[in-house]
Amino acid sequence: MNGVKLDKWGYQVKTSSDDCISAINSYYDQFLEYGRKRSVILEAVLHDPNCVLANILAAYFVSSADPSKVHFHLDSAKSQLENSTSYEKAVFEVVSYLMSKDRDDDVAVELHFKLLRQFPKDLVSLKRAQGVCFYMARPDISLDLVKQVLPHNQEESYVYGMLAFPLLELGRMVDAEEAARKGLEIYKFDLWSQHNLCHVLQYYCQFKEAAEFMKECSLSWSCSSFMYTHNWWHVALCYLDGHSPLSKVLEIYDNYIFKELQRSDAVSAEVYLNALALLLRIDVRGQMDAIEDRLELLADCVADQSVWHVEWHLDLLILWALAKTNRLKIAENLLNAKKLRLSSMSTKKRQSMYKGIMLAESVYEYGRSNYERALELLGPNFDANNCKIIGASDEQIDVFNEVWYIVLLNTGQFLKAIEEIEKRIKKTEGIPFLWRLLERGYILAGRKDATVISEKARNLEAAYFEQAV
């Protein structure tokens, strides 16, 4: 057809510009690789201002990078929609709905299912849909999406990384490992498959193997601030859970996480999320003395309201940091702002995010050592996995269960703490810190077999020390 070209999926796009198609294809790659140059989609618009696909993808990009320009690209796409291809119309319908203020996530997912039934090779739309599922805490739907398109993408490395993540979130670790390794067989630099294989190794408490694997992969990480610092967060967590010296953990923090802020193309909020997540882990492990200066510096950064309300997960971590460093008034301002935003949501969205606000309040109280109030908020049957609506993976959400264990111990709920820690150890028995927490619970409860638990912790610590040597 005259004036129609094919993108990398083989789908028709209304444009006469080879450069426009080339820029769109580059955007696809950047999107799937968590690249730093996703702004390349704006070049597509320069090469063909009338291209619907270029404009709607540009609108989606600027919705987070520069929201003031969304309507320009959206209106440009809409003005040419009648003359666009069926593929462009389908992408426009999905993406424009995704950016609407009153969107319903269930509807957004259904629209993606519809698009992918007709255009199953569009892995960018699959990735975008899985992002919606992540914030819905619905890995089951995410898995259904990737299964729908898998038969059409057998030789694509990216699809196996997208298959692995919902599998591991559903606890299907054998299948997740197989999918991640398949992705890496096709393309060893597939960052998402690397990341997901690390998740699996951590689940099996193979911390040394996971850290070494990720460090070997790190030379290929020319990715976004979030994924770069998140991957290094995984390495640091392997050191922490594998009982390495704290100096090794802080070396990762200083040189590969906080240092990312020095880059001119860094996205600060993405760095803060991983930096705070690591410092909270260290605090939970009772080693705040070693990070006080780092936390003070970070708290100064996140007191800036420009990084608030970017991610619910980040806001929770900010609340902890502000409370922990005695910036209580600023923390209260953030908490009140979260509550105000909650009240303005639709009834359906407000109900789903209620647990997020409860967790936010309890993290704030934990940060200022008000353990009784934190326990009151969390309740006797708390499970952080029910709060994944804040936008956190299993690995990220676990720390809030650890916060709960400490709150239980600090408020005299020894038997309940022991019960919950033992349940966690049955799933991940190779973390010395959990055994030390259990030992503390046994001692506080006056149990004579505390020495048995202590011995188990020492043996694990000694084994990890020998591995490190």
C-alpha positions as CSV (number, residue, x, y, z in Angstrom):
1,M,0.0,0.0,0.0
2,N,1.2,3.5,-0.8
3,G,2.2,5.4,2.3
4,V,2.0,2.3,4.5
5,K,5.1,0.6,6.0
6,L,5.6,-2.4,8.3
7,D,7.0,-2.1,11.8
8,K,9.2,-4.8,13.4
9,W,6.2,-6.9,14.3
10,G,5.1,-6.9,10.7
11,Y,2.1,-4.7,11.3
12,Q,1.0,-1.9,9.0
13,V,1.7,1.7,10.0
14,K,0.4,4.7,8.0
15,T,3.6,6.6,7.1
16,S,5.9,7.3,4.1
17,S,8.9,7.9,6.4
18,D,11.5,5.1,6.8
19,D,13.0,7.2,9.6
20,C,9.7,7.3,11.4
21,I,9.4,3.5,11.3
22,S,13.0,3.1,12.4
23,A,12.4,5.4,15.4
24,I,9.3,3.4,16.3
25,N,11.2,0.2,16.2
26,S,14.0,1.7,18.3
27,Y,11.4,2.7,20.9
28,Y,10.1,-0.9,21.0
29,D,13.6,-2.1,21.8
30,Q,14.1,0.5,24.4
31,F,10.8,-0.2,26.0
32,L,11.4,-3.9,26.2
33,E,15.0,-3.5,27.4
34,Y,14.2,-0.8,30.1
35,G,16.5,1.5,28.0
36,R,17.4,5.0,28.8
37,K,16.5,6.3,25.4
38,R,12.8,5.7,25.2
39,S,12.6,9.4,24.2
40,V,13.5,8.1,20.7
41,I,9.8,7.9,20.0
42,L,9.7,11.7,19.9
43,E,12.0,11.5,16.8
44,A,9.4,9.4,15.1
45,V,7.0,12.3,15.5
46,L,9.5,14.7,14.0
47,H,10.0,12.5,11.0
48,D,6.2,12.2,10.5
49,P,4.0,14.5,12.6
50,N,0.9,12.9,11.1
51,C,1.7,9.3,12.1
52,V,-0.9,8.0,14.5
53,L,1.2,5.3,16.0
54,A,4.2,7.6,16.6
55,N,1.9,10.2,18.3
56,I,0.0,7.8,20.6
57,L,3.2,6.2,21.7
58,A,4.8,9.6,22.2
59,A,1.8,10.6,24.3
60,Y,2.3,7.6,26.5
61,F,6.0,8.3,26.9
62,V,5.5,12.0,27.9
63,S,2.6,11.1,30.2
64,S,5.3,10.2,32.8
65,A,8.2,12.3,31.4
66,D,6.4,15.6,30.6
67,P,2.6,15.4,31.2
68,S,2.1,18.9,29.8
69,K,2.7,17.6,26.3
70,V,0.3,14.6,26.4
71,H,-2.6,16.4,24.8
72,F,-0.5,17.7,21.9
73,H,0.4,14.2,20.8
74,L,-3.0,12.7,21.7
75,D,-4.8,15.4,19.6
76,S,-2.4,14.9,16.8
77,A,-3.1,11.1,16.8
78,K,-6.8,11.7,17.0
79,S,-6.8,14.1,14.1
80,Q,-5.4,11.5,11.7
81,L,-7.1,8.4,13.2
82,E,-9.6,8.0,10.4
83,N,-6.8,7.5,7.9
84,S,-4.8,5.1,10.1
85,T,-4.4,1.3,9.9
86,S,-6.4,-1.2,11.9
87,Y,-3.3,-1.8,14.1
88,E,-2.9,1.9,14.8
89,K,-6.5,2.2,15.7
90,A,-6.3,-0.7,18.1
91,V,-3.1,0.7,19.8
92,F,-4.8,4.2,20.0
93,E,-7.9,2.7,21.7
94,V,-5.8,0.9,24.3
95,V,-3.3,3.6,25.1
96,S,-5.7,6.5,25.1
97,Y,-7.9,4.7,27.6
98,L,-4.9,3.8,29.7
99,M,-4.1,7.5,30.0
100,S,-7.7,8.6,30.9
101,K,-8.2,9.9,34.3
102,D,-11.2,7.7,35.2
103,R,-9.7,4.5,33.8
104,D,-10.8,1.1,35.2
105,D,-7.8,-1.3,35.3
106,D,-10.0,-4.3,34.5
107,V,-11.2,-2.5,31.4
108,A,-7.6,-1.6,30.4
109,V,-6.6,-5.2,30.7
110,E,-9.5,-6.4,28.7
111,L,-8.7,-3.9,25.9
112,H,-5.1,-5.3,25.9
113,F,-6.5,-8.9,25.6
114,K,-8.6,-7.8,22.6
115,L,-5.6,-6.0,20.9
116,L,-3.3,-9.0,21.5
117,R,-5.8,-11.5,20.1
118,Q,-5.6,-9.6,16.8
119,F,-2.0,-8.5,16.9
120,P,-0.2,-11.2,19.1
121,K,3.4,-10.2,18.1
122,D,3.1,-6.8,19.7
123,L,5.3,-7.5,22.7
124,V,5.3,-3.8,23.7
125,S,1.5,-4.0,24.3
126,L,2.0,-7.2,26.2
127,K,4.6,-5.5,28.4
128,R,2.4,-2.5,29.0
129,A,-0.5,-4.8,29.9
130,Q,1.6,-6.7,32.4
131,G,2.5,-3.4,34.0
132,V,-1.2,-2.8,34.7
133,C,-1.5,-6.3,36.1
134,F,1.5,-5.7,38.4
135,Y,-0.2,-2.7,40.0
136,M,-3.4,-4.7,40.3
137,A,-1.5,-7.5,42.1
138,R,-2.8,-10.0,39.5
139,P,0.0,-12.2,38.3
140,D,-2.6,-14.7,37.2
141,I,-4.0,-12.3,34.6
142,S,-0.5,-11.4,33.6
143,L,0.3,-15.0,32.9
144,D,-2.9,-15.4,30.9
145,L,-1.8,-12.5,28.7
146,V,1.6,-14.0,27.9
147,K,0.2,-17.5,27.3
148,Q,-2.2,-16.0,24.7
149,V,0.7,-14.7,22.6
150,L,3.4,-17.2,23.3
151,P,2.6,-19.5,20.4
152,H,3.2,-16.6,18.0
153,N,6.6,-15.6,19.6
154,Q,8.5,-18.8,20.2
155,E,11.8,-17.4,19.0
156,E,11.5,-14.0,20.9
157,S,13.7,-13.8,24.0
158,Y,11.6,-11.0,25.6
159,V,8.5,-13.1,25.8
160,Y,10.2,-15.7,28.1
161,G,11.2,-13.0,30.6
162,M,7.6,-11.8,30.5
163,L,6.5,-15.4,31.1
164,A,8.9,-16.0,33.9
165,F,7.8,-13.0,36.1
166,P,4.2,-14.0,36.7
167,L,5.2,-17.6,37.2
168,L,7.6,-16.7,40.0
169,E,5.0,-14.4,41.5
170,L,2.6,-17.3,41.5
171,G,5.2,-19.5,43.3
172,R,5.9,-21.7,40.2
173,M,9.7,-21.4,40.6
174,V,10.6,-24.5,38.5
175,D,8.6,-23.1,35.5
176,A,9.9,-19.6,36.1
177,E,13.5,-20.7,36.1
178,E,12.9,-22.7,32.9
179,A,11.3,-19.7,31.2
180,A,14.1,-17.3,32.3
181,R,16.8,-19.6,31.1
182,K,15.1,-20.1,27.8
183,G,15.1,-16.3,27.3
184,L,18.8,-16.1,28.1
185,E,19.5,-19.0,25.7
186,I,18.0,-16.9,22.9
187,Y,19.6,-13.6,24.1
188,K,22.0,-13.6,27.0
189,F,21.6,-9.9,27.5
190,D,17.9,-10.0,28.1
191,L,17.8,-7.9,31.3
192,W,14.3,-9.1,32.4
193,S,15.2,-12.7,32.1
194,Q,18.4,-12.0,34.1
195,H,16.4,-10.3,36.8
196,N,13.9,-13.1,37.0
197,L,16.5,-15.8,37.2
198,C,18.0,-13.9,40.1
199,H,14.6,-13.9,41.8
200,V,14.4,-17.7,41.5
201,L,17.9,-18.2,42.9
202,Q,17.1,-15.9,45.8
203,Y,14.0,-17.9,46.5
204,Y,16.1,-21.0,46.8
205,C,18.5,-19.1,49.1
206,Q,21.3,-19.5,46.6
207,F,22.7,-16.1,47.4
208,K,26.3,-16.6,46.3
209,E,25.2,-18.0,43.0
210,A,22.7,-15.2,42.5
211,A,25.1,-12.4,43.3
212,E,27.8,-13.8,41.1
213,F,25.4,-14.3,38.2
214,M,24.1,-10.7,38.5
215,K,27.6,-9.2,38.8
216,E,28.6,-11.1,35.6
217,C,25.6,-9.6,33.9
218,S,26.1,-6.1,35.1
219,L,28.4,-5.1,32.3
220,S,25.4,-5.2,30.0
221,W,23.1,-3.0,32.2
222,S,22.8,0.1,30.1
223,C,19.2,0.4,31.4
224,S,17.0,2.9,33.1
225,S,17.7,4.2,36.6
226,F,15.1,2.0,38.1
227,M,16.3,-1.3,36.6
228,Y,20.0,-0.5,37.0
229,T,19.6,0.3,40.7
230,H,17.0,-2.4,41.2
231,N,19.3,-5.1,39.9
232,W,22.1,-3.9,42.2
233,W,19.5,-3.9,45.0
234,H,19.1,-7.6,44.3
235,V,22.9,-8.1,44.6
236,A,23.0,-6.2,47.9
237,L,20.0,-8.2,49.2
238,C,21.9,-11.4,48.3
239,Y,24.8,-10.2,50.4
240,L,22.5,-9.1,53.3
241,D,20.5,-12.4,53.4
242,G,23.6,-14.4,52.8
243,H,25.3,-13.0,55.9
244,S,28.0,-11.2,54.1
245,P,29.8,-8.3,55.9
246,L,27.6,-5.2,56.0
247,S,30.5,-3.3,54.3
248,K,29.8,-5.3,51.1
249,V,26.2,-4.3,51.2
250,L,27.1,-0.6,51.7
251,E,29.6,-0.8,48.9
252,I,26.8,-1.7,46.6
253,Y,24.6,1.1,48.0
254,D,27.3,3.8,47.7
255,N,28.8,2.8,44.3
256,Y,25.9,1.4,42.3
257,I,22.7,2.8,43.8
258,F,23.1,6.2,45.4
259,K,25.9,7.1,42.9
260,E,23.4,6.7,40.1
261,L,22.0,10.1,41.1
262,Q,25.2,11.7,39.7
263,R,24.2,10.8,36.1
264,S,22.6,13.5,34.1
265,D,20.0,11.1,32.8
266,A,19.1,9.6,36.1
267,V,15.5,9.6,37.3
268,S,15.8,10.4,41.0
269,A,12.5,8.9,42.2
270,E,13.5,5.5,40.6
271,V,16.8,5.6,42.5
272,Y,15.2,6.6,45.8
273,L,12.9,3.6,45.7
274,N,15.7,1.1,45.6
275,A,18.0,3.1,47.9
276,L,15.3,3.4,50.6
277,A,14.3,-0.2,50.2
278,L,17.8,-1.3,51.0
279,L,18.2,1.0,54.0
280,L,14.9,-0.2,55.4
281,R,16.2,-3.8,55.2
282,I,19.3,-2.8,57.1
283,D,17.3,-1.0,59.7
284,V,15.0,-4.1,60.2
285,R,18.2,-6.1,60.8
286,G,19.1,-3.7,63.7
287,Q,22.1,-2.1,62.1
288,M,20.8,1.5,61.9
289,D,24.0,2.9,63.4
290,A,25.9,2.0,60.2
291,I,23.5,3.9,57.9
292,E,22.4,6.9,59.9
293,D,24.4,9.4,57.8
294,R,23.2,7.8,54.6
295,L,19.6,7.9,55.7
296,E,19.8,11.5,56.8
297,L,21.1,12.5,53.4
298,L,18.4,10.5,51.6
299,A,15.7,11.9,53.9
300,D,16.7,15.4,52.8
301,C,16.2,14.3,49.2
302,V,12.8,12.7,49.6
303,A,11.5,15.6,51.7
304,D,11.1,17.3,48.3
305,Q,7.5,16.9,47.3
306,S,8.4,16.6,43.6
307,V,9.1,12.9,44.2
308,W,5.9,12.2,46.2
309,H,3.0,10.3,44.6
310,V,5.1,8.8,41.8
311,E,4.7,5.3,43.3
312,W,2.7,4.1,46.3
313,H,5.6,1.8,47.2
314,L,8.0,4.8,47.2
315,D,5.7,6.9,49.3
316,L,5.6,4.2,52.0
317,L,9.4,4.1,52.0
318,I,9.6,7.9,52.2
319,L,7.2,7.9,55.2
320,W,9.5,5.4,57.0
321,A,12.6,7.5,56.2
322,L,11.0,10.8,57.3
323,A,9.7,9.3,60.5
324,K,12.9,7.5,61.3
325,T,14.9,10.8,60.9
326,N,12.3,12.7,63.0
327,R,11.0,14.8,60.2
328,L,7.5,14.1,61.5
329,K,5.7,17.1,60.2
330,I,6.8,16.5,56.7
331,A,5.9,12.8,57.0
332,E,2.4,13.8,58.3
333,N,2.0,16.1,55.3
334,L,2.7,13.2,52.9
335,L,0.4,10.8,54.8
336,N,-2.4,13.3,54.8
337,A,-1.9,13.9,51.1
338,K,-2.1,10.2,50.5
339,K,-5.4,10.0,52.4
340,L,-6.8,13.0,50.4
341,R,-5.9,11.3,47.2
342,L,-7.5,8.1,48.3
343,S,-10.8,10.0,49.1
344,S,-10.9,11.4,45.6
345,M,-10.6,7.9,43.9
346,S,-13.5,5.9,42.6
347,T,-15.2,3.6,45.1
348,K,-13.7,0.6,43.4
349,K,-10.2,2.0,43.4
350,R,-10.5,3.3,46.9
351,Q,-11.5,-0.1,48.2
352,S,-8.5,-1.7,46.6
353,M,-6.0,0.9,47.9
354,Y,-7.4,0.9,51.5
355,K,-4.7,-1.7,52.6
356,G,-2.1,0.6,51.0
357,I,-3.1,3.4,53.3
358,M,-3.2,1.1,56.3
359,L,0.3,0.0,55.6
360,A,1.5,3.5,55.0
361,E,0.2,4.6,58.4
362,S,1.8,1.6,60.1
363,V,5.2,2.1,58.5
364,Y,5.1,5.8,59.6
365,E,4.4,4.6,63.2
366,Y,7.1,2.0,63.0
367,G,9.6,4.6,61.8
368,R,8.9,6.7,64.9
369,S,9.1,3.7,67.2
370,N,5.4,3.8,68.1
371,Y,5.1,0.0,68.0
372,E,1.8,-0.3,69.8
373,R,0.0,1.9,67.3
374,A,1.8,0.1,64.4
375,L,0.5,-3.2,65.7
376,E,-3.0,-1.8,66.1
377,L,-3.0,-0.7,62.5
378,L,-1.5,-4.0,61.1
379,G,-3.7,-6.2,63.2
380,P,-3.1,-9.8,64.4
381,N,-3.5,-11.4,61.0
382,F,-1.4,-9.1,58.9
383,D,0.2,-10.5,55.7
384,A,2.1,-8.1,53.5
385,N,1.3,-10.2,50.4
386,N,-2.2,-8.8,50.7
387,C,-0.8,-5.3,50.2
388,K,1.0,-5.9,46.8
389,I,-1.4,-3.4,45.3
390,I,1.2,-0.7,46.3
391,G,3.3,-2.0,43.4
392,A,5.8,-4.4,44.9
393,S,7.1,-7.9,44.0
394,D,7.2,-10.8,46.5
395,E,10.9,-9.9,47.1
396,Q,10.1,-6.2,47.7
397,I,7.0,-6.8,49.9
398,D,8.7,-9.3,52.3
399,V,10.4,-6.5,54.3
400,F,7.0,-5.3,55.5
401,N,6.4,-8.8,57.0
402,E,9.7,-8.4,58.8
403,V,8.6,-5.1,60.1
404,W,5.5,-6.8,61.5
405,Y,7.6,-9.5,63.2
406,I,9.6,-6.8,64.9
407,V,6.5,-4.9,66.0
408,L,5.1,-8.2,67.5
409,L,8.3,-8.8,69.4
410,N,8.6,-5.2,70.6
411,T,5.0,-5.3,71.9
412,G,5.2,-8.5,73.8
413,Q,3.4,-10.6,71.2
414,F,6.1,-13.3,71.5
415,L,4.0,-16.4,70.7
416,K,2.4,-14.8,67.7
417,A,5.8,-13.6,66.4
418,I,7.2,-17.1,66.8
419,E,4.2,-18.6,64.9
420,E,4.6,-16.2,62.0
421,I,8.4,-16.4,61.8
422,E,8.3,-20.2,61.8
423,K,5.8,-20.1,58.9
424,R,8.2,-17.8,56.9
425,I,11.2,-20.1,57.7
426,K,9.3,-23.1,56.3
427,K,9.3,-21.2,52.9
428,T,12.8,-19.7,53.1
429,E,14.9,-21.5,55.7
430,G,18.3,-20.4,54.4
431,I,18.2,-16.8,55.8
432,P,20.2,-16.5,59.1
433,F,18.4,-13.3,60.0
434,L,15.0,-15.0,60.3
435,W,16.6,-17.6,62.6
436,R,18.0,-14.9,64.7
437,L,14.6,-13.3,64.9
438,L,13.1,-16.6,65.9
439,E,15.8,-17.1,68.5
440,R,14.9,-13.7,70.0
441,G,11.3,-14.7,70.1
442,Y,12.2,-18.0,71.9
443,I,14.3,-16.1,74.5
444,L,11.6,-13.5,75.1
445,A,9.0,-16.3,75.5
446,G,11.3,-18.1,78.0
447,R,11.6,-21.2,75.9
448,K,14.5,-23.5,76.9
449,D,15.0,-24.7,73.3
450,A,16.2,-21.3,72.2
451,T,19.7,-22.7,72.1
452,V,18.7,-25.1,69.3
453,I,17.5,-22.1,67.2
454,S,20.7,-20.3,68.0
455,E,22.8,-23.2,66.8
456,K,20.9,-23.4,63.6
457,A,21.5,-19.6,63.0
458,R,25.3,-20.0,63.8
459,N,25.6,-23.0,61.4
460,L,24.0,-21.0,58.6
461,E,26.2,-18.0,59.2
462,A,29.3,-20.1,59.3
463,A,28.4,-21.8,56.0
464,Y,27.9,-18.5,54.3
465,F,31.1,-17.2,55.7
466,E,33.0,-20.2,54.3
467,Q,31.4,-19.6,50.9
468,A,32.5,-16.0,51.0
469,V,36.1,-17.0,51.9
